[in-house]
Amino acid sequence: MRFPDPLIRGRLLRRYKRFLADVELADGGIVVAHCANPGSMLGLTEPGSEVWLSPSRNPARKLKFSWELTTVGGHVVGINTGVPNGVVAEALEAGKVKELAGYGSLRREVRYGKNSRIDILLEDPARPSCYVEVKNVHMKRGPAAAEFPDSVTARGTKHLGELTDVVKDGGRAVMFYLVQRGDCERLEIADDIDPAYDGAFRTALSQGVEALCYSCTVTPAAIELGRPLPLAI
């Protein structure tokens, strides 16, 4: 997924009210950017960090910039939680995820379960439909492991239950963790942050829900699917 317009480099001053960030641009001007990330963003909000903003194409939008990337330990990390669905869909359409190859069609944001929408629905007349829930991952607290979630996620726990129901009804269900950084060797569930999610995750796997994890190649020009990562369970 390439950014439609060149990103603008800046320096993070602070993140606040969850969805706002003050950023100093190269010319010394300070702008308020939208932060499309409801999580804690643990380890990614250090004042003074290099960040990258996308300009809005909508002249009527109140906030003219969105925070897309940050640099941590020399690595560029994607922080926009709205990005992973597009990255994964693009990779699936290009046949880059061998575990999910062979389906005839792909639809996004399809209603299912109890008033939910599945991120990606793969369909083919010759096989059961495949429900793919995509989760954004960017937290890294140790030397090698990406971790999810970075805050309590009742919504994420609900999704695990609904994917389990899909399997019970004869479908295929996949939890797809997309790590928006390239410096991790595996994925771990952060059970100290959300033990309920950890329990639901283990239950879902035992009931036939599949879990995939891929890293990303992240640059100020594009975010693209990287290599598969093992899950440390």
C-alpha positions as CSV (number, residue, x, y, z in Angstrom):
1,M,0.0,0.0,0.0
2,R,1.6,3.2,-1.2
3,F,0.8,6.5,0.4
4,P,-1.2,8.6,-2.1
5,D,0.8,11.8,-1.3
6,P,4.3,12.3,0.0
7,L,4.4,12.1,3.8
8,I,5.6,15.1,5.8
9,R,8.4,14.6,8.4
10,G,8.1,16.1,11.9
11,R,9.0,15.8,15.5
12,L,6.4,14.6,18.0
13,L,5.7,17.0,20.9
14,R,2.9,15.1,22.6
15,R,0.0,12.7,22.1
16,Y,-3.2,13.5,24.0
17,K,-6.9,12.8,24.2
18,R,-6.0,9.5,22.5
19,F,-6.7,10.8,19.0
20,L,-4.6,14.0,18.9
21,A,-0.9,14.8,18.5
22,D,1.1,18.0,18.5
23,V,3.8,17.8,15.9
24,E,6.6,20.3,15.1
25,L,7.4,20.4,11.3
26,A,10.7,21.1,9.8
27,D,10.0,24.8,9.3
28,G,9.3,25.2,13.0
29,G,5.5,25.3,12.7
30,I,3.4,23.2,15.0
31,V,0.3,21.3,13.8
32,V,-2.3,19.2,15.4
33,A,-2.5,15.8,13.7
34,H,-5.2,13.1,13.9
35,C,-4.0,9.9,15.6
36,A,-6.0,7.0,14.2
37,N,-5.1,4.7,17.1
38,P,-7.3,4.0,20.1
39,G,-4.7,1.9,22.0
40,S,-2.1,2.9,24.5
41,M,0.7,3.0,21.8
42,L,3.1,1.9,24.5
43,G,6.7,2.8,23.5
44,L,5.7,4.8,20.5
45,T,4.8,8.3,21.9
46,E,8.2,9.5,23.2
47,P,8.4,13.3,22.8
48,G,11.0,14.2,20.3
49,S,10.5,11.1,18.2
50,E,10.6,11.4,14.4
51,V,7.1,11.1,12.9
52,W,5.6,11.2,9.5
53,L,2.2,12.8,8.7
54,S,-0.1,12.4,5.7
55,P,-1.8,15.5,4.4
56,S,-5.6,15.5,4.0
57,R,-7.1,15.8,0.5
58,N,-10.3,17.1,2.0
59,P,-10.2,20.9,2.3
60,A,-13.2,20.8,4.7
61,R,-11.5,18.5,7.2
62,K,-10.8,20.2,10.5
63,L,-7.4,18.4,11.1
64,K,-5.3,18.7,8.0
65,F,-2.8,16.0,8.9
66,S,-2.9,12.4,10.1
67,W,-0.1,10.7,12.0
68,E,1.0,7.6,10.0
69,L,4.5,6.5,11.1
70,T,7.0,6.9,13.9
71,T,10.7,6.0,14.2
72,V,11.7,3.9,17.2
73,G,15.3,2.5,17.7
74,G,16.1,3.3,14.1
75,H,13.1,1.4,12.8
76,V,10.0,3.0,11.1
77,V,6.7,1.8,12.7
78,G,3.2,2.2,11.3
79,I,0.8,3.5,13.9
80,N,-2.4,4.0,11.9
81,T,-4.8,1.2,12.8
82,G,-6.9,1.9,9.7
83,V,-4.0,0.7,7.5
84,P,-3.7,-3.1,8.1
85,N,-7.0,-4.0,6.4
86,G,-5.9,-2.5,3.2
87,V,-2.4,-3.9,3.4
88,V,-3.7,-7.4,4.0
89,A,-6.4,-7.2,1.3
90,E,-3.9,-6.0,-1.2
91,A,-1.5,-8.8,-0.4
92,L,-4.3,-11.4,-0.6
93,E,-5.4,-10.1,-4.1
94,A,-1.7,-10.4,-5.2
95,G,-1.5,-14.0,-3.9
96,K,1.2,-13.1,-1.3
97,V,-0.4,-15.1,1.6
98,K,0.0,-18.7,0.7
99,E,-2.1,-19.9,3.7
100,L,-5.1,-18.0,2.2
101,A,-4.6,-18.7,-1.5
102,G,-7.2,-20.3,-3.8
103,Y,-10.3,-18.3,-3.2
104,G,-12.3,-16.8,-6.1
105,S,-13.4,-13.6,-4.5
106,L,-12.7,-11.1,-1.7
107,R,-15.1,-8.8,0.0
108,R,-14.5,-6.4,2.8
109,E,-16.6,-5.2,5.8
110,V,-19.2,-7.9,5.4
111,R,-21.8,-8.2,8.2
112,Y,-21.7,-11.4,10.3
113,G,-22.1,-12.6,13.9
114,K,-23.8,-10.3,16.4
115,N,-23.9,-6.9,14.7
116,S,-20.3,-7.2,13.6
117,R,-18.5,-6.8,10.3
118,I,-15.7,-9.2,9.2
119,D,-12.7,-7.4,7.8
120,I,-12.2,-9.7,4.8
121,L,-14.5,-12.5,3.5
122,L,-12.9,-14.9,1.1
123,E,-15.3,-17.0,-1.0
124,D,-15.2,-19.8,-3.5
125,P,-17.8,-22.2,-4.7
126,A,-15.5,-25.2,-4.1
127,R,-14.8,-24.6,-0.5
128,P,-16.2,-23.1,2.7
129,S,-16.1,-19.3,3.1
130,C,-13.1,-17.9,5.0
131,Y,-13.6,-15.1,7.6
132,V,-10.5,-13.1,8.2
133,E,-10.3,-10.7,11.1
134,V,-7.3,-8.4,10.8
135,K,-5.6,-7.0,13.9
136,N,-3.0,-4.2,14.0
137,V,0.2,-4.9,16.0
138,H,2.9,-2.4,16.8
139,M,3.9,-3.0,20.4
140,K,7.4,-4.3,21.1
141,R,8.6,-4.3,24.8
142,G,11.5,-6.8,24.5
143,P,14.3,-7.5,22.1
144,A,12.5,-9.7,19.6
145,A,8.7,-10.2,20.2
146,A,5.8,-8.1,18.9
147,E,2.9,-8.2,21.3
148,F,-0.8,-7.8,21.1
149,P,-2.9,-6.2,22.5
150,D,-1.3,-3.0,23.9
151,S,-4.5,-2.2,26.0
152,V,-7.6,-4.1,27.1
153,T,-9.7,-4.9,24.1
154,A,-13.2,-6.2,24.8
155,R,-14.0,-5.8,21.1
156,G,-11.1,-8.1,20.2
157,T,-12.3,-10.7,22.7
158,K,-15.7,-10.5,21.2
159,H,-14.3,-11.1,17.7
160,L,-12.5,-14.3,18.9
161,G,-15.9,-15.6,20.1
162,E,-17.6,-14.8,16.8
163,L,-14.8,-16.5,14.8
164,T,-15.3,-19.5,17.0
165,D,-19.0,-19.5,16.0
166,V,-18.0,-19.4,12.4
167,V,-16.0,-22.6,12.8
168,K,-18.8,-24.3,14.6
169,D,-21.1,-23.4,11.7
170,G,-18.7,-25.1,9.2
171,G,-16.8,-22.1,8.0
172,R,-13.1,-21.2,8.2
173,A,-12.0,-18.5,10.5
174,V,-8.6,-16.7,10.6
175,M,-7.2,-14.1,13.0
176,F,-4.6,-12.2,11.0
177,Y,-2.1,-10.2,13.1
178,L,-0.3,-7.6,11.0
179,V,2.8,-6.3,12.7
180,Q,3.4,-2.8,11.3
181,R,7.2,-3.0,11.8
182,G,10.0,-5.1,10.5
183,D,12.2,-5.6,13.6
184,C,10.3,-8.5,15.3
185,E,10.9,-12.2,15.2
186,R,7.7,-13.6,16.6
187,L,4.3,-12.6,18.1
188,E,3.2,-13.0,21.7
189,I,-0.1,-12.4,23.3
190,A,0.3,-9.8,26.1
191,D,-1.5,-11.7,28.8
192,D,-0.3,-9.2,31.5
193,I,-2.2,-6.4,29.7
194,D,-5.4,-8.3,28.9
195,P,-5.7,-11.8,30.4
196,A,-9.3,-12.1,29.2
197,Y,-8.1,-11.7,25.6
198,D,-5.3,-14.3,26.2
199,G,-7.9,-16.8,27.5
200,A,-10.3,-16.2,24.6
201,F,-7.4,-16.5,22.1
202,R,-6.4,-19.9,23.5
203,T,-10.0,-21.1,23.5
204,A,-10.5,-20.0,20.0
205,L,-7.4,-21.9,18.7
206,S,-8.6,-25.0,20.5
207,Q,-11.9,-24.7,18.7
208,G,-10.4,-24.5,15.3
209,V,-9.8,-20.8,14.7
210,E,-6.5,-20.2,12.9
211,A,-4.0,-17.5,13.6
212,L,-1.5,-16.0,11.1
213,C,1.0,-13.3,11.7
214,Y,3.0,-11.3,9.2
215,S,5.5,-8.4,9.5
216,C,5.6,-5.4,7.3
217,T,8.1,-3.5,5.4
218,V,7.5,0.1,6.4
219,T,8.9,3.2,4.7
220,P,7.7,6.8,4.3
221,A,6.7,5.8,0.8
222,A,4.7,2.6,1.5
223,I,3.6,-0.2,3.9
224,E,3.8,-3.6,2.4
225,L,3.4,-7.2,3.6
226,G,6.6,-8.7,4.9
227,R,7.5,-12.2,6.1
228,P,5.4,-14.6,8.2
229,L,6.2,-14.6,11.9
230,P,5.7,-17.5,14.3
231,L,3.3,-17.2,17.2
232,A,4.8,-17.9,20.6
233,I,1.8,-19.5,22.4
